[in-house]
């Protein structure tokens, strides 16, 4: 079996603090991924857009000897300066403190995937650091594939899930019911035409609940 390089996870922001070193466009892109978290930005020059996102801004130049002072209390550290060597130093120091770390120049234990956000679900793709150009391309192709019928299917499944909780006694049976809906091409055809209510009625009928 091949060695697992990275394990995907979806993390709730909670009250977690992300400290981002860097004030340019790379730092801005990283911060946008972590919106919802508490964000501290540390840099001597900071883009206005970053100021709008960050909860705390520290306008100070840092080097390998001073960066550690701004890591206390951090759940995640992001090294996103324009200086490769400085990013490596921030990364190594953060990881030595046991803090989850992402670096714009690689080598950290947290990777930020390419992400497609839809209303109700999220798709992420990562090459686990091998080829950074690959995930955005895959996300673009997935975006082309996921037409509005997928959003409607999620809406339908949520409607059905509320209905079947009281009518189908066990979780495995409920899971099979929803799996059958997902596999039903007639249901998909209705959803492609925007007909969610008829799709609901058909699903209930074919599931023996009408």
N, C-alpha and C positions, 0 to 999 in steps of 0.2 A: 504493500500500500504506500502511495506517495506521501511524503511528509506534508502536513497541513501548514501552509505559510501564514494564513490569516483566517480568522473566524468572523463571519458577518454577524452584526448585532444592531438592533435598533434601540437607542438609548433615550429615555425620557429626560428632558432638561432638569426637572425638579428644581432644586436650588443650586445646581452645580455651577462652578466657576471655571470659565475658560480664559486663560491668559494668553494673549496673542502678542508676540514680539514682532514689530514691523508696522509701518503706517502707510504702505503703498497699496497698489492694486492687488498684489498677491494676498496681503493681509485682509483686504476688503473681501475678496472672494472666500477666504477661509471663514471670516466672521459671518458672512451671509449664510454659510452652511450651518453655523451654530446659533442662528437666531432663535430666541426662546430660552437660551442659557443666559446666565450672568456673564458678561464679557468685559474683560479688562484689556485695554490696548496699551502697549508700552512702546514708545518710539519718540525720537526727537522731532520728527515731522510727520503729521498725521492728516490724511485726506479728510475733507469735510464730511464725506459720506460715512466714513468710519466713526466720526463723532456722533452721528445720528444713531448708529447701531449700538455703540459701546455704552455700557453702564458706568464704566470708569475709564478715564483717560489719564495716562501718566506720560507727560511730555518730558522725556529724559533719554539721552543717549546711553546705551548700555554696551558693555563689552563682556568678555568671558568672565571677568572677575566680579562684575556687579549684577549680572542677570539674575543670579540666585535670589537676590533680595526681593524680587517681584513675583516669585513663584509660590510663596507661602499661601496656603489655603486653596491652591488651585487643584481642580480635579483633572483638568487637561491643560497641557501647555502646547502652544503652536509656535514653532520657529518659522517666521515668514519674513525675515529681513532680506535685503538684497545681497547680503554678504554670506557667501557659502560657508566660509570658515566659522563665522559667528553662529550661523544656524547649527552647524555641527556641535559647537561648544554648548549652546543652549540645549540642544537635544540630549547630549550626553549627561549634562548636569541634571536636567529634569528627570531623565530615566534613572539616574543614580539615586534620586530622592523618592523613587517609586511612583512618580506621577506619569499617567498616560500621556504620550507625546506624539505629536505630528510635526514633521519637518518638511518644508518646501523643497528641500534637497535630498529627501529620502532618509531611510535608516531608523525612523521612529517605529513605535509599536501601535500607532493609530493611523489608518489610512482614511482619507476622505473620498468616498466614491462619487462617481457621476450619478446624478439623481434626477428622476422624473417625478414631479409632484402632480397628482391629480386630486380631485375633490373626493377624499375618502380613502385613498391608498397612495403608496409611494413605491417606485421601482428604483433600485440602485444596482449599479454595475461597477465592478472593480477587477482590474487585472492583477491585483495583489502587488502592485508596484512594478510589474514587469515592463509594460509599455503604456505610459500615460495617455497616448493618443487613442488607444483602443476603446476604453469605456465610453467617452463622449460619442463616438461613432455608433456604438451599439445602442446607446440611449436614443440617439436620433432615429435609428431604424425601429426601435420599439415604439417610439412616439408616433411614427407613421402607421404602425400596426394597430395600436390601441385606439380604434375609432370610438365615437360616443356610445356605441352599444355596450362597451365594457363598463362605462360609468353607470349606464342604466341597469346592467346586470348586477352590479354591486347594490344599487338602490333596491332592486327586486329581491335579492337575497336577504337584505336587511328587513324588508317587509315580511318575507316568508318566515324568517327566523323568529320574529316576534309572534307570528301566528302559530307556528308549530310547537313552540315551547310548551303550551298547555295541552296540545293534542297528540303529540308523539312522545311516548313515555321515556325513552332512553336516548342518551347522546349518540351512540353509534347509529341508531335508526334515523335520528335527525340529520346526522352527517351524510348518510346514504341518500336521504331525500334531497338535500341540497346538491349533492354530487350528481344526482340524476337530472336536476334542473340545469346544471352547468353543461351537461352532455346533450341536452335536448336541442336539436337544430331548429325545431319549430319555435321554441322559445326565443332563440337567438334571432330568428327571422322577424318576429314581432318587435324585438328590442331595436333592431336596425331601422325599423320604421317608426320608432319612437312610441310604441304602444306598450307601455309598462303595465297598465291595469289589465289589458287582455292577457299579457304574459303571466301576470299573477294568477288570473282565473284558470288559465291553462295548466299552470304548474300545480295548483291545488287539485284540479280535476285528475290529472295524471298521477298525482301522488295519493289518490284515493281519499281526499279530504273534502270532496264536493259530491 
